[in-house]
Amino acid sequence: MGTLGTNIWIFTDPGGPAQAMAFGGDAGVIETFLRFLSNGKFLGLLTLLFGIGLELQYRSAVRKGLTWPGRYVWRAALLFAEGALHYVLIFEYDVLMGYAITSVIVAYLIGRSDRTVTAWMIAWGTLHVMLVGLFTVSLMTFGNAPAPVTGLYTEGAWTDQVAARVRELALYRSELIFIIPMGIVLFLLGARLLRAGVFEERGAGLRGKLAVVGLGVAAPLNLATSYAGPGWFAVDRYLLPPLVALGLLGLATSIVLGLRGAPGVVRTTITNVGRTALSSYVLQNLVASALCYGWGLGLAARLDGLRPWWVPAAWAGVCLLFMTLATLWLRRFSRGPLEMAWQWAYQAPWRRADLAVE
């Protein structure tokens, strides 16, 4: 849902994804603030959670006496394939391909000594800061070339957009230059936070520190860079938001641990989205495409005069849709549709061997 909070501004831009991500663009005061609320923060939070998930899978493999990374490499390959299909068929800024590459690297580090992991985090973190710094200097020195405005997303067919994604692969996949180094650091940090008890009662002090650093320090700085101009694009998306994400992780976890009583409707439906996260992620981008692009309802062009007010309404509508669908689906099934297909594919190479052991 947080990821859609960023992506909805891309779908609703009549100029298309390249125009929407044109290093800050020329959004007004209100739109800039609304973008600030999600830009980069939920990318960072999602990346932390992927690292936490990888740590849980590592623990499971160790507990079962399985070779690590072993089967996890196949899991990463499936994630890459899913991301590639999602990129080509639906959305230019898919993150799953980058996560797949990152997860393979981190899988070989997750069980190493603290000293080794720290060294890798420092090395990749330094590289990430250097890349952001160099890109920022370049933008401030030379500016950025405006993205060409075409009718591809307001008038073009779906097949035309698919062809454009294949043709402009280097442009749209260039974000991986930032996502992979950042991802390695955040994956490993997520694993360390889990080990430190961030989701347990004993982690109250840690969560408090995360909230102070992320929301008390990084968030105000991030707000300032949001209004500082397009030259600060990389800092505004890839450097400060991951720190804000740490604050969100600490705050949200403290709130959830403090809840008492049976879950209500809101808490239940949000949990259901979590249980169908992959299906909801793909569905939200597919629905947003159908709503906004010319081959669908074409709302990006039709409602451009109501920008930015209609964009949060579109976000809320799409969220309500997949929250409802996830809840209805899970009344009959234990997993989301894509999760079921993905699990089948993941188990396929070893199905006979596992049955023989049983």
Residue pairs with C-beta under 8 A, 6 or more apart in sequence:
1 270
1 273
1 319
2 38
2 41
2 42
2 45
2 46
3 42
3 43
3 46
3 281
3 284
4 284
4 285
4 288
4 315
4 318
4 319
5 37
5 38
5 42
5 315
6 35
6 38
6 39
6 40
6 42
6 43
7 91
7 93
7 284
7 285
7 288
8 288
8 311
8 312
8 314
8 315
8 318
9 20
9 31
9 34
9 35
9 311
10 17
10 20
10 21
10 92
10 93
11 285
11 288
11 289
11 291
11 292
11 293
11 300
11 314
12 292
12 299
12 300
12 303
12 307
12 310
12 311
12 314
13 19
13 20
13 300
14 153
14 154
14 300
14 301
14 304
15 147
15 149
15 150
15 153
16 147
16 150
16 152
16 153
17 92
17 93
17 153
17 172
18 92
18 147
18 148
18 168
18 171
18 172
19 25
19 147
19 149
21 93
22 144
22 146
22 147
22 230
23 139
23 144
23 230
23 231
23 233
24 229
24 230
24 231
24 232
24 233
24 236
25 230
27 35
27 308
28 308
29 227
30 308
31 307
31 308
31 311
32 226
32 227
33 223
33 226
34 308
34 311
34 312
35 226
36 222
36 223
36 226
39 226
39 236
39 237
39 241
40 222
40 236
40 237
40 238
40 240
40 241
40 242
40 244
41 241
41 244
41 245
41 248
42 245
43 95
43 179
43 237
43 241
43 242
43 245
44 182
44 186
44 241
44 242
44 243
44 244
44 245
44 246
45 245
45 248
45 249
46 95
47 99
47 179
47 182
47 183
47 186
47 187
47 190
47 242
47 245
48 186
48 187
48 189
48 190
48 193
48 242
48 245
48 246
48 249
49 190
50 99
50 102
50 103
50 183
50 187
50 190
51 106
51 186
51 187
51 188
51 189
51 190
51 191
52 190
52 191
52 193
52 194
54 72
54 103
54 106
54 107
54 110
54 187
54 190
54 191
55 110
55 190
55 191
55 194
55 195
56 194
57 72
57 75
58 68
58 72
58 107
58 110
58 111
58 191
61 67
61 68
61 69
61 70
61 71
61 72
62 68
62 111
68 107
68 110
68 111
69 104
69 107
69 108
71 346
71 350
72 103
72 107
73 104
73 107
74 346
74 349
75 103
75 346
76 100
76 101
76 103
76 104
76 107
77 100
78 342
78 345
78 346
79 96
79 99
79 100
79 103
80 96
80 97
80 100
80 101
82 96
82 278
82 338
82 342
83 94
83 95
83 96
83 97
83 98
83 99
83 100
84 97
86 94
86 96
86 282
86 285
87 94
87 97
87 165
87 172
87 173
88 162
88 165
88 166
89 162
90 282
90 285
90 286
90 289
91 285
91 289
92 165
92 168
92 172
93 172
93 175
95 179
97 173
97 176
98 175
98 176
98 179
98 180
98 183
99 179
99 183
101 176
101 180
102 179
102 180
102 183
102 184
102 187
103 187
105 180
105 184
106 183
106 184
106 187
106 188
106 191
109 116
109 117
109 120
109 188
110 117
110 188
110 191
117 188
117 192
120 184
120 188
121 184
121 185
121 188
121 189
124 181
124 184
124 185
125 181
125 185
127 181
128 178
128 181
128 182
128 185
128 238
128 239
129 239
131 177
131 178
131 181
131 234
132 178
132 234
132 235
132 238
132 239
135 233
135 234
136 231
136 232
136 233
136 234
136 235
139 230
139 231
139 232
139 233
139 234
140 231
143 230
143 231
144 230
144 233
150 156
151 294
152 160
152 161
152 164
153 161
153 292
153 293
153 294
153 300
154 293
154 294
154 298
154 300
154 301
155 294
156 164
156 293
156 294
156 295
157 294
157 295
158 293
158 295
161 293
161 295
165 172
178 234
178 237
178 238
182 238
182 242
186 242
193 206
193 249
196 203
196 206
197 203
197 206
198 206
198 207
198 210
198 249
198 250
198 253
199 253
199 257
201 257
203 253
204 254
206 250
207 249
207 250
207 251
207 253
207 254
208 250
208 254
209 250
210 246
210 247
210 249
210 250
210 251
211 247
211 250
211 251
211 254
212 247
213 243
213 246
213 247
214 243
214 244
214 245
214 246
214 247
214 248
214 249
214 250
214 251
215 244
215 247
215 248
215 251
216 247
217 243
218 240
218 241
218 243
218 244
218 246
218 247
219 244
219 247
221 240
222 236
222 240
222 241
222 243
222 244
225 232
225 235
225 236
225 240
226 236
228 236
259 267
263 271
268 327
269 323
269 324
269 326
269 327
270 323
272 323
272 326
272 327
272 330
273 280
273 322
273 323
273 326
275 326
275 330
275 335
275 336
275 339
276 322
276 326
276 329
276 330
276 335
276 336
276 337
276 338
276 339
277 336
277 339
278 336
278 338
278 339
278 342
279 326
279 329
279 336
279 337
279 338
279 339
280 322
280 326
280 336
282 338
283 322
283 325
284 318
284 319
284 322
287 318
287 321
287 322
288 314
288 318
289 296
290 296
290 297
291 297
291 299
291 314
291 318
292 298
292 299
292 300
292 314
293 300
294 301
299 310
299 314
303 310
326 336
329 336
329 337
330 336
333 340
335 343
347 354
